[in-house]
């Protein structure tokens, strides 16, 4: 078992981005998602297999009303399996994989698409993901300043105290001033308007994950160069793209590339770029493999350190 605190001691955001790039140079992942719903509650089980890297199953429960009773909103578990034998290679803390995969996924896109001199980063949503984004984007854009907007000003104030970000009250003005906008909400009504965006900005959307959720309106997508981490986990699953594709607001040709075509992730200085972080078990698998590679091997296990070989004693 790899726990959260000990597991992330040896991790580095830019090293993770490098690992994600290598992962997308491997054979294309086989992936399968299962979604079950009960009202606002969600059970999401994601599995992936990358030939030569291994197999992974990650199951998440999302119960938005849990915080009202003092319970975490998100729970789950991660199991990584050996590629050659199918043996269980590691059980890894769910929140460790989710934190590093989610923020690292978005950071990789921003490093390719955001303006090189980005100095102002706006985070929309003062939850756990937003805090991870401060860490990740602080590593990727060390000269940048962070601001935070949240529907609840009190939550924004707590976020600011914990992270050093500056609280902003007027979302439209904050968007106009930002070089990079990071959204991590669960809204079903778009809160980022295309009319607010200006040339040279990068909008990176992390929050929406259900078919009825979206964080930006049609205009924001129409006026931008649009990228995703994976066509397989975004187009037919997440409202951010599913809704405008079905309505005809955009068509399939509007999407430029996903991570299996990294060379196409490019933008000119006056382009507005939009990236949709859809996640996916293949990214969890790449992240889990990176985490396991950094985990100290038990004595006598040096021969088991290569991908494809189970690491005994790490479960």
Backbone torsions as a table, in degrees:
resi	resn	phi	psi	omega
1	UNK	NA	128.3	176.1
2	UNK	-104.6	111.0	-177.1
3	UNK	-82.0	170.3	-173.3
4	UNK	-63.4	-61.3	-171.6
5	UNK	-63.7	-50.3	-179.8
6	UNK	-66.7	-33.4	-177.3
7	UNK	-66.2	-32.1	-176.5
8	UNK	-95.5	0.8	-179.4
9	UNK	-59.8	-33.8	-175.2
10	UNK	-103.2	9.9	-175.8
11	UNK	-92.3	152.4	-179.5
12	UNK	-140.4	134.1	-174.0
13	UNK	-62.6	-42.7	-178.6
14	UNK	-72.3	-31.7	174.2
15	UNK	-65.9	-38.0	177.5
16	UNK	-63.6	-43.5	177.7
17	UNK	-57.3	-42.7	177.4
18	UNK	-61.4	-39.4	178.6
19	UNK	-66.5	-38.4	177.8
20	UNK	-65.5	-38.3	177.2
21	UNK	-63.3	-44.2	178.3
22	UNK	-62.8	-38.8	-179.5
23	UNK	-61.2	-33.7	180.0
24	UNK	-82.0	-5.1	172.5
25	UNK	-92.2	-10.1	176.4
26	UNK	-78.5	172.4	176.1
27	UNK	-53.7	145.5	-177.3
28	UNK	-58.9	137.3	-176.3
29	UNK	-69.6	143.0	165.1
30	UNK	-88.9	126.9	-177.2
31	UNK	-134.2	153.3	176.7
32	UNK	-150.3	133.3	179.8
33	UNK	-117.8	145.6	173.5
34	UNK	-127.8	123.5	177.3
35	UNK	-117.1	130.7	171.5
36	UNK	-126.7	140.7	-175.6
37	UNK	-127.2	146.9	169.0
38	UNK	-140.1	95.7	-174.5
39	UNK	62.6	-124.5	179.5
40	UNK	-86.5	-5.7	-179.0
41	UNK	-84.7	146.7	-176.7
42	UNK	-135.8	136.5	166.3
43	UNK	-111.0	119.6	-178.6
44	UNK	-122.0	117.6	177.2
45	UNK	-118.8	122.9	-176.0
46	UNK	-123.1	135.8	179.3
47	UNK	-129.3	149.3	179.0
48	UNK	-148.8	152.6	176.2
49	UNK	-140.4	119.9	174.6
50	UNK	-115.8	116.8	-177.0
51	UNK	-56.9	123.2	-179.4
52	UNK	94.6	-14.9	-178.7
53	UNK	-110.2	-40.4	179.1
54	UNK	138.3	-170.6	-178.1
55	UNK	-125.8	150.4	-179.8
56	UNK	-148.4	142.0	169.3
57	UNK	-125.9	129.7	178.3
58	UNK	-129.5	124.6	179.1
59	UNK	-117.4	130.5	-178.9
60	UNK	-124.2	142.3	169.5
61	UNK	-113.8	132.3	179.6
62	UNK	-122.7	107.2	-179.1
63	UNK	-119.6	91.8	-172.0
64	UNK	-59.4	-24.1	-178.0
65	UNK	-86.8	-5.5	-178.2
66	UNK	-56.8	-41.5	-178.1
67	UNK	-57.9	-24.5	178.6
68	UNK	-63.9	-26.1	178.9
69	UNK	-108.3	15.3	176.9
70	UNK	80.0	14.9	-179.7
71	UNK	-103.4	149.6	177.1
72	UNK	-62.2	143.4	179.7
73	UNK	-72.8	-32.6	-173.9
74	UNK	-122.0	134.4	175.3
75	UNK	-139.6	179.7	177.9
76	UNK	152.3	-168.3	-179.7
77	UNK	-154.4	157.3	-178.3
78	UNK	-131.6	130.8	174.3
79	UNK	-125.8	128.5	178.1
80	UNK	-108.9	131.7	-176.1
81	UNK	-117.7	149.2	179.5
82	UNK	-68.7	138.0	-175.8
83	UNK	-70.4	-36.5	-173.6
84	UNK	-81.7	-36.4	-172.6
85	UNK	-115.7	-16.4	-175.1
86	UNK	78.9	3.3	179.8
87	UNK	-69.4	150.5	177.1
88	UNK	-67.9	117.0	-177.2
89	UNK	-92.0	-34.0	-178.8
90	UNK	-166.2	145.8	165.2
91	UNK	-107.6	122.3	-172.4
92	UNK	-119.8	140.8	-179.7
93	UNK	-51.9	127.3	-178.0
94	UNK	-56.9	-44.5	-175.5
95	UNK	-71.3	-28.8	175.8
96	UNK	-64.2	-49.8	-179.7
97	UNK	-65.5	-43.1	-177.4
98	UNK	-63.3	-44.0	-180.0
99	UNK	-59.5	-54.3	-172.6
100	UNK	-73.3	-37.9	177.3
101	UNK	-63.9	-48.5	-173.2
102	UNK	-64.3	-51.6	-178.3
103	UNK	-71.5	-37.7	179.2
104	UNK	-65.6	-37.3	176.6
105	UNK	-57.2	-49.7	-179.1
106	UNK	-70.8	-36.0	179.2
107	UNK	-62.3	-39.8	-178.8
108	UNK	-60.5	-41.2	178.7
109	UNK	-67.0	-43.0	-177.8
110	UNK	-64.4	-38.1	179.1
111	UNK	-62.9	-27.2	179.2
112	UNK	-89.4	-31.2	-168.7
113	UNK	-110.7	-28.9	-175.5
114	UNK	-73.3	155.9	177.8
115	UNK	-59.8	139.1	-175.8
116	UNK	-59.3	-32.1	-179.0
117	UNK	-96.4	26.3	-177.8
118	UNK	-56.4	127.6	-179.0
119	UNK	-124.9	-18.9	-177.6
120	UNK	-119.6	118.1	-179.8
121	UNK	-118.3	122.6	177.9
122	UNK	-104.0	128.3	173.7
123	UNK	-106.9	128.2	179.1
124	UNK	-109.9	106.0	-176.6
125	UNK	118.4	115.4	-171.4
126	UNK	-100.1	37.2	-180.0
127	UNK	-93.9	-164.6	-178.1
128	UNK	-61.9	-40.4	-179.1
129	UNK	-62.1	-41.0	179.4
130	UNK	-58.5	-38.2	179.0
131	UNK	-66.6	-38.4	176.7
132	UNK	-65.3	-35.1	180.0
133	UNK	-66.7	-34.1	175.8
134	UNK	-61.0	-43.3	178.5
135	UNK	-63.0	-52.0	-173.7
136	UNK	-66.3	-48.3	-176.8
137	UNK	-76.2	-21.7	171.3
138	UNK	-65.5	-33.4	176.0
139	UNK	-75.2	-38.4	-177.0
140	UNK	-80.0	-28.4	-179.5
141	UNK	-132.7	73.1	-170.2
142	UNK	-64.4	-18.5	180.0
143	UNK	-92.0	-3.0	-173.5
144	UNK	-80.7	153.4	173.0
145	UNK	-107.5	146.5	-176.5
146	UNK	-109.7	140.9	169.5
147	UNK	-126.0	157.1	-176.2
148	UNK	-131.3	131.8	171.0
149	UNK	-122.7	137.5	178.2
150	UNK	-148.0	148.2	179.3
151	UNK	-59.4	-35.8	176.7
152	UNK	-94.8	109.0	179.8
153	UNK	-58.2	-33.8	-179.4
154	UNK	-62.6	-44.5	178.6
155	UNK	-63.8	-36.5	177.7
156	UNK	-64.2	-39.5	179.1
157	UNK	-63.9	-42.1	178.0
158	UNK	-63.7	-43.9	178.1
159	UNK	-57.4	-45.2	-178.7
160	UNK	-63.7	-40.7	179.2
161	UNK	-63.6	-36.1	-176.8
162	UNK	-81.2	-28.1	-171.4
163	UNK	-116.0	-16.9	-175.9
164	UNK	86.0	3.7	177.3
165	UNK	-70.6	157.6	178.5
166	UNK	-96.7	130.7	179.2
167	UNK	-74.9	133.9	173.8
168	UNK	-121.5	144.8	-175.9
169	UNK	-101.9	-34.8	-175.7
170	UNK	-97.6	106.3	-174.2
171	UNK	-65.0	-41.9	-178.4
172	UNK	-60.4	-45.6	178.7
173	UNK	-66.5	-37.2	179.9
174	UNK	-65.8	-39.9	177.3
175	UNK	-63.3	-44.0	-178.5
176	UNK	-61.6	-31.3	-176.3
177	UNK	-86.2	-13.4	-172.0
178	UNK	-87.9	146.9	170.0
179	UNK	-86.6	-36.5	179.1
180	UNK	-127.8	129.2	176.0
181	UNK	-114.4	124.8	-179.8
182	UNK	-116.0	118.6	-179.4
183	UNK	-108.1	130.2	179.6
184	UNK	-140.8	68.7	-179.6
185	UNK	-123.2	176.0	175.4
186	UNK	-120.1	36.9	-177.2
187	UNK	-75.0	149.0	173.3
188	UNK	-102.6	-9.3	176.6
189	UNK	-114.4	124.6	-176.5
190	UNK	-52.8	134.5	178.2
191	UNK	-110.4	-13.2	175.3
192	UNK	-103.0	121.8	-177.8
193	UNK	-100.1	136.1	-179.6
194	UNK	-59.9	-30.8	179.9
195	UNK	-64.7	-18.5	-179.2
196	UNK	-82.6	-19.3	-171.4
197	UNK	-82.8	147.2	-179.7
198	UNK	-125.5	161.9	179.8
199	UNK	-56.9	140.3	176.8
200	UNK	92.9	-3.4	-179.1
201	UNK	-88.1	157.8	175.6
202	UNK	-124.2	120.6	176.5
203	UNK	-105.6	124.0	-174.4
204	UNK	-124.1	111.1	-171.1
205	UNK	-106.6	122.9	-173.2
206	UNK	-114.2	-29.3	-163.7
207	UNK	-75.3	-52.1	-172.1
208	UNK	-63.1	130.6	-178.4
209	UNK	-137.4	-5.7	179.7
210	UNK	-108.0	163.5	-180.0
211	UNK	-63.5	-20.0	-178.8
212	UNK	-100.2	7.4	-176.3
213	UNK	-108.3	141.2	170.1
214	UNK	-159.3	149.1	-174.7
215	UNK	-110.8	-16.4	-179.7
216	UNK	-128.4	149.7	-177.8
217	UNK	-83.3	176.6	-177.8
218	UNK	-58.9	-40.5	-176.2
219	UNK	-61.3	-36.6	179.5
220	UNK	-62.9	-37.9	179.5
221	UNK	-75.5	-39.5	-175.8
222	UNK	-65.5	-32.9	-175.2
223	UNK	-94.1	7.8	-173.0
224	UNK	-120.2	166.3	162.9
225	UNK	-86.6	123.2	-168.8
226	UNK	-110.3	128.6	-178.9
227	UNK	-130.5	156.2	176.1
228	UNK	-136.4	162.7	175.3
229	UNK	-76.8	-35.3	-179.9
230	UNK	-152.4	125.8	174.1
231	UNK	-60.2	-37.5	-173.0
232	UNK	-66.1	-26.9	-175.1
233	UNK	-108.4	4.2	-177.2
234	UNK	-121.2	-48.3	-167.1
235	UNK	-59.5	-45.8	-176.1
236	UNK	-101.5	4.8	-171.6
237	UNK	-117.8	-31.0	-169.7
238	UNK	-116.0	131.5	-176.1
239	UNK	-57.4	-27.4	-179.8
240	UNK	-51.7	-36.7	178.9
241	UNK	-114.1	-35.8	-177.4
242	UNK	-58.2	-45.5	-176.4
243	UNK	-66.3	-52.3	179.9
244	UNK	-67.8	-28.6	175.5
245	UNK	-67.1	-41.9	-179.1
246	UNK	-72.1	-31.6	-179.7
247	UNK	-81.0	-15.9	-177.1
248	UNK	88.8	5.8	178.2
249	UNK	-62.5	-34.1	170.9
250	UNK	-135.8	162.3	172.8
251	UNK	-120.3	173.7	-173.1
252	UNK	-58.7	-31.2	-177.8
253	UNK	-69.9	-13.8	179.8
254	UNK	-70.0	-23.9	179.1
255	UNK	-80.6	127.8	-173.4
256	UNK	-82.6	-44.4	-173.8
257	UNK	-171.3	160.4	165.1
258	UNK	-117.5	-176.2	-171.6
259	UNK	-67.0	-12.6	175.3
260	UNK	-80.7	3.2	172.5
261	UNK	-135.3	60.2	-174.0
262	UNK	-60.2	-29.7	-178.9
263	UNK	-64.1	-20.8	-179.8
264	UNK	-84.4	-5.0	178.1
265	UNK	-80.3	86.8	-179.5
266	UNK	-148.7	155.6	-178.1
267	UNK	-153.1	148.9	174.3
268	UNK	-84.3	168.2	-175.2
269	UNK	-63.5	-22.3	-178.9
270	UNK	-104.5	4.2	179.5
271	UNK	-79.1	142.8	165.2
272	UNK	-92.8	125.5	179.0
273	UNK	-113.7	140.9	176.8
274	UNK	-126.6	131.7	177.4
275	UNK	-121.9	130.6	174.1
276	UNK	-105.8	116.4	176.4
277	UNK	-84.9	106.4	179.8
278	UNK	-99.5	-9.4	-177.5
279	UNK	71.9	-145.6	-178.5
280	UNK	124.8	145.4	-175.8
281	UNK	-66.1	-23.9	178.0
282	UNK	-65.5	-34.6	175.9
283	UNK	-72.1	-36.4	173.3
284	UNK	-61.8	-40.6	179.6
285	UNK	-64.7	-45.9	178.3
286	UNK	-60.9	-40.6	179.3
287	UNK	-68.2	-43.9	179.7
288	UNK	-62.3	-39.4	178.0
289	UNK	-63.2	-40.0	177.0
290	UNK	-64.0	-44.7	179.2
291	UNK	-60.5	-45.6	-178.6
292	UNK	-66.0	-35.4	178.6
293	UNK	-65.8	-26.7	178.8
294	UNK	-88.1	-15.0	-176.4
295	UNK	-73.6	132.0	-177.0
296	UNK	-62.9	127.8	179.8
297	UNK	-74.1	143.5	175.4
298	UNK	-65.1	157.6	-179.6
299	UNK	-54.1	133.1	177.6
300	UNK	85.0	5.3	-175.8
301	UNK	-105.4	15.7	-175.5
302	UNK	-58.4	-33.8	-177.6
303	UNK	-72.0	-8.8	-177.0
304	UNK	-101.0	10.6	-171.5
305	UNK	-83.3	-6.8	-177.8
306	UNK	-86.9	144.5	174.4
307	UNK	-53.5	139.9	-178.6
308	UNK	99.4	-10.4	176.9
309	UNK	-116.7	129.3	178.7
310	UNK	-66.5	145.6	178.3
311	UNK	-104.2	100.1	-178.8
312	UNK	-61.6	145.2	175.8
313	UNK	87.1	2.5	-177.8
314	UNK	-105.1	1.9	-178.8
315	UNK	-84.8	NA	NA
